[in-house]
């Protein structure tokens, strides 16, 4: 697991076993850090890297969720499912993911057939409205500048 800050990069290594204290492997490029075992959370296997639905994570904890979101965000994958919800992180740059070609790619597809996207949510709501003859709603919530307006256009 990698976390960057203004002072540098800190690496957190997967644990083999829990003891009263945990420390990173000795490596000249890695700064050794000892932390109480209660401050350590389990890490997911590499096969869960950039997982599209965080409900699939083996170890669902704050560190795992943030790590997955950071990995996806760094690859311009700003949409991630979390069970029934779609988490969106504003990239603060233009990403070509709102084209007519992409709209067509999501039209009529089931949620898991394509990567997470607001178009999948909108298309599902539209199909549910046609099938069930009941109005549908989508709740977009977030702080100022989070990208709500861009996602509801």
Residue pairs with C-beta under 8 A, 6 or more apart in sequence:
1 11
1 12
1 43
1 63
1 67
2 9
2 10
2 11
2 12
3 9
3 10
3 12
4 10
10 31
10 33
11 24
11 30
12 24
12 43
13 24
13 25
14 43
15 22
15 40
15 42
15 43
18 37
18 40
19 37
20 36
20 37
21 34
21 35
21 36
21 37
22 34
22 35
22 37
22 40
23 32
23 33
23 34
23 35
24 30
24 31
24 32
24 33
26 32
41 59
41 61
41 62
41 63
41 64
42 58
42 59
42 61
42 64
43 59
43 63
43 64
43 67
44 51
44 57
44 58
44 59
44 64
44 68
45 58
48 56
48 57
48 58
48 68
49 68
49 71
50 68
50 71
50 72
50 75
50 77
51 57
51 68
52 80
52 81
52 115
52 116
53 80
53 81
53 82
53 83
53 112
53 116
54 60
54 64
54 65
54 68
54 80
54 81
54 82
54 83
54 87
55 81
55 82
55 83
57 64
57 65
57 68
65 82
68 80
69 80
69 87
69 89
72 78
72 80
73 89
73 91
76 91
76 95
76 97
77 115
77 116
78 88
78 89
78 90
78 91
78 95
78 97
79 86
79 87
79 88
79 115
79 116
79 117
79 118
80 86
80 87
80 88
80 89
80 116
81 87
81 111
81 116
86 116
86 118
86 120
86 121
88 118
88 142
88 146
88 147
88 151
89 147
90 145
90 146
90 147
90 150
97 117
98 153
102 117
102 119
103 119
105 114
105 119
106 114
106 117
106 119
106 120
106 123
107 123
108 123
108 127
109 120
109 123
111 120
111 124
114 120
118 151
121 138
122 138
125 136
125 137
125 138
126 136
128 134
128 136
129 135
129 136
140 148
140 151
140 152
141 148
142 148
